[in-house]
Amino acid sequence: MTAKSPRIAFIKARWHSDTVDRAYDGFMAEVPKLIPGAAVDAFDVPGAFEMPLLAKKLAQTGKYDAVVAAALVVDGGIYRHDFVAGAVVTGLMNVGLETGVPCFSVSLTPHHYREEEVVAGFFCEHFVKKGAEAAEAVRQVLELDAQLAADDRASAA
């Protein structure tokens, strides 16, 4: 891990916020255990499509060691969900490549989402799990980044 306490941005899409917010809950339940001392700042955006731009702006501030973005992109019957989901994931990956700040996606695109209690309940629970998995992924990448930085310092000495 870095010498300083890591700071992480967590972006939440507001479409289906009752479900998406469960990813944040799962993330926040694990962060204190996995990344002690980490600070997490939460940001809301209208939908998934707006996440990559905010992720880039946050990464460019130099304040964040990682950015996590969560959304639920559902099939509304007009076959645009696949395009949105693909654009979001590609956009987040590009942010990481362009800025050097790792970006993580907790963005799901179910094929058969319905706002029925049993289906919505399944996805709420699934998002908690995915949020926890994102915390573990952030921990691993931050540790790897710290190790690479230490190796660079050792090589330069």
N, C-alpha and C positions, 0 to 999 in steps of 0.2 A: 504494500500500500504506500501511498505517498507520505512524505514527512508531515505534511499538513493534513488537517481533516478534509476529506473530500466534500465537494459541494455538487449536488445532483439536481438537475431540473427534471420535473415530471410534468409532461403536457397531457391534459385530458380533453378529449373531444366531448362536446356536450350532447350530441345526438346519442340517445340511449344512455344518458348519464347514470341512470340507476344501475346499469350493468357495468359500464366503463369504470365507474368509481370503485368497484370492487377490486379492480387491478391495483389501484392506488392503495387500497386497504391492505391487500396482500403484500405489496411492496413495502409499505411502511411497517408491517408486522415483522418483516425479516431484516430490514436494514440495520436496526440497532444491534442485532445478533451477528450479522455478517460483516458490517462495515461500521464498527463502533466510532462514534464521533461525527459521522457523516451528517451534513445538513442537506435537507431536501426542500426545494422550493417548488410549489405547485402552480401551474398556469392552466387556464381554461381557454379553449378555442371553440368556435361554433361546431366544426366537424372535422373529420379526418383530413380532408384536403388542405386545411390550413396548418396542419402540424409541421410539415417540413420547413416552411418559411420561418415560423417561430423558432423551431429547433436551430436553424441557421443563425438567426439573430442572437439567440441565447449563447450558442457556441462561440460566436464572434466576440462576445463581451470579454472573454477570457476568465470569467468568474466560475465556469462550470467544468468539472472533470468528466462529466457524462450527462447525456440527455436521454430520457426515456419518454416514449410517446404511446398513449393508449387510445384505442378507438374500436368501435364495433361498426363495421360496414356491412349492411344487410342488403340482400337481394330484394329490391323494391318492385321487381317484375319488369323492369325496363332494361335489364342487362347493362347497367353502367357501373354496378358495384365492383366488378372485376377490374375495370379500368381505374376506378378510384383507388382501390386497394393496391394495385400495382404501382400507380403513381406515388402513393404515400410511402410505400416501402422503398422504392427506388429513390425518392426524394430524401428520405432519412439516411439511406446509405450514402448518397452523394454528399450530404451534410458532413458526415463523418470523414469521408475521403477528402473533402475540400478544406475542412477546418482542423482535422486531427483530433477532434473531440468525438469519442465514441457515442454513437446513437443507437438506441435499442427500440425495437418495435414490439408493443403488446397490442397489435392491431389484428383483430380476427375478422374473417369474412365467412360466416357460416352459409352453407347452401340452403338450408331449410329453417331459417329463423322465423319463429312466430311469437307474437306477444301473448302467448298462453302461459299460464303459471308454471307448468312443468318444464316447458322449453326455456322460458326466461330464467327460471330458477337454476336450470342446468348451466346456462351461460354465466349467471352471476357467480356460481361456485367455481366454474372454470376460470373466470377472470381472476378470482382470488389466487388460484394456483399459478396462473400465468404471471401475475404480479410478483409472487414470491420467486418464481423462476427468473424473472427479470432482475431481481435483487441479487441473486446468485451470479447471474451473468455479468452484472456490473462489477461485483466483487472480483470475479476472475479476471476481467479485462483490466481493472485498475491495478490489480496485483501484477499482471503481466507488464503493463506500462511502467510500473515502478521498477520492476526487475530489469527491463530494457534500459531505463534511465541509469540505474546503478551500474549496469554493464558498460554503458557508454562512458560514465565517469571513471570507472576502473581502467578502461582502455586508454583514456586520455591522460591518465596519471603516469 
